[in-house]
């Protein structure tokens, strides 16, 4: 059996990222994947990206990585209200200003998804959904909608993190 670890939504928190990687190391995994959003909100985007790059961890692009990497005016985030939107825009602007050009170039190279095989199962790793990096997929979504998303995944297992839900 293949031991695989998947994590994401690091959001510029290098201390938490280092702790997660140390914990994963204790399990001697066979494969390790990062599902994006290395930057945004947290105060250490460059250090967080460096931790992932140093270990050459296969990583997909998150909506925040796209917003920062390509210096977009929007991160594709869904906000509930004007105040939350304003805080989000401040975070995006700050993250864009703080992230080095070298790390922005790295973010621009990240793929939309990773397809792999784990223990004989076809696995697809995405940030939001198989359709969009910023699509939220919550468990209370209509069952038919979830089934449509699963069918479009073209895999046995679909893993995503954008919802920030375990």
C-alpha positions in Angstrom: 0.0 0.0 0.0 1.2 3.5 -0.9 1.4 6.0 1.9 0.4 9.4 0.4 0.2 12.8 2.2 -1.8 15.7 0.8 -2.0 19.2 2.3 -2.8 22.7 1.2 -4.1 26.2 2.0 -0.8 27.2 3.6 -1.6 30.9 3.2 1.9 32.3 4.0 2.1 30.6 7.4 5.7 29.2 7.2 5.7 28.0 10.9 2.6 25.9 10.4 3.9 24.6 7.1 7.2 23.6 8.7 5.3 21.8 11.5 3.0 20.0 9.1 6.1 18.8 7.0 7.8 17.6 10.2 4.7 15.6 11.1 4.4 14.1 7.7 8.1 13.2 7.8 7.4 11.1 10.9 5.1 8.9 8.8 7.7 8.0 6.1 5.2 8.7 3.2 5.8 7.4 -0.3 4.4 10.5 -2.0 3.7 14.1 -0.9 1.5 16.6 -2.7 0.5 20.3 -2.0 -2.8 21.5 -3.2 -2.0 25.2 -3.5 -2.6 28.5 -1.9 0.9 28.9 -0.6 0.4 32.6 -0.2 -2.3 35.0 1.0 -3.3 36.2 4.5 -0.2 35.0 6.3 2.9 37.1 6.9 5.6 34.9 5.4 4.8 34.1 1.7 8.4 33.9 0.6 9.4 31.6 3.4 6.4 29.4 2.8 7.1 29.0 -0.9 10.7 28.3 -0.1 9.8 25.4 2.2 7.8 23.8 -0.7 10.4 24.5 -3.3 13.3 23.2 -1.2 11.7 19.8 -1.0 10.5 19.8 -4.6 7.0 18.9 -3.5 4.6 18.5 -6.5 2.2 21.5 -6.1 -0.9 22.8 -7.9 -2.0 26.4 -8.2 -4.5 27.8 -5.8 -6.7 30.8 -6.4 -4.5 33.0 -4.2 -1.3 31.7 -5.9 -2.8 32.7 -9.2 -3.8 36.2 -7.9 -0.4 36.9 -6.5 1.7 35.1 -9.1 0.1 37.0 -12.0 -0.4 40.3 -10.0 -4.2 40.1 -10.5 -6.6 42.6 -8.9 -8.7 39.7 -7.6 -7.9 36.4 -6.0 -11.1 34.7 -6.9 -12.2 34.6 -3.3 -15.8 34.6 -2.3 -16.5 37.2 0.4 -19.6 37.7 2.5 -20.0 41.5 2.6 -18.1 44.6 1.8 -15.9 44.6 5.0 -14.7 41.1 4.3 -14.1 42.0 0.7 -12.0 45.0 1.7 -9.9 42.9 4.1 -9.4 40.4 1.4 -8.3 43.0 -1.1 -5.8 44.4 1.5 -4.4 40.9 2.0 -4.1 40.4 -1.8 -2.3 43.7 -2.3 0.0 43.1 0.6 0.8 39.6 -0.5 1.5 40.7 -4.0 3.9 43.4 -2.7 5.7 41.1 -0.3 6.1 38.1 -2.6 9.4 38.2 -4.5 9.5 38.2 -8.3 11.3 34.9 -8.2 8.6 33.3 -6.2 5.9 34.9 -8.3 7.5 33.3 -11.3 7.4 29.9 -9.5 3.7 30.4 -8.7 3.1 31.0 -12.4 4.5 27.6 -13.3 2.1 25.6 -11.1 -0.3 23.3 -12.9 -4.1 23.3 -12.5 -4.2 19.7 -11.3 -2.2 16.6 -10.7 -3.3 13.2 -11.8 -1.6 10.2 -10.3 -2.3 6.6 -9.3 -2.2 5.5 -5.7 -2.7 1.8 -4.8 -4.4 1.1 -8.1 -6.8 4.1 -7.9 -6.9 7.0 -10.3 -6.5 10.2 -8.1 -7.0 13.7 -9.2 -5.8 16.6 -7.0 -7.3 20.0 -7.6 -7.5 23.2 -5.5 -11.2 24.1 -5.7 -12.9 21.7 -8.1 -12.2 19.9 -11.4 -13.9 22.9 -13.1 -12.3 26.0 -11.4 -9.6 26.7 -8.9 -11.9 29.0 -6.9 -15.1 26.9 -6.8 -16.2 26.0 -3.2 -17.4 22.5 -2.8 -19.1 22.0 0.6 -20.8 18.9 2.0 -24.2 20.6 2.1 -24.2 21.1 -1.6 -27.1 19.4 -3.6 -26.3 15.7 -4.1 -26.8 16.0 -7.9 -24.3 18.8 -8.1 -21.8 16.8 -6.2 -22.4 13.8 -8.5 -21.8 16.0 -11.6 -18.6 17.3 -10.1 -17.4 13.7 -9.4 -18.2 12.7 -13.0 -16.2 15.5 -14.4 -13.2 14.5 -12.3 -12.5 11.4 -14.4 -10.9 9.7 -11.4 -11.7 7.3 -8.7 -10.7 9.7 -6.0 -10.9 13.5 -6.0 -9.1 15.6 -3.4 -9.5 19.4 -3.0 -8.9 21.9 -0.3 -10.3 25.3 -1.2 -13.2 25.0 1.1 -10.8 25.0 4.2 -12.9 22.1 5.6 -11.2 18.9 6.8 
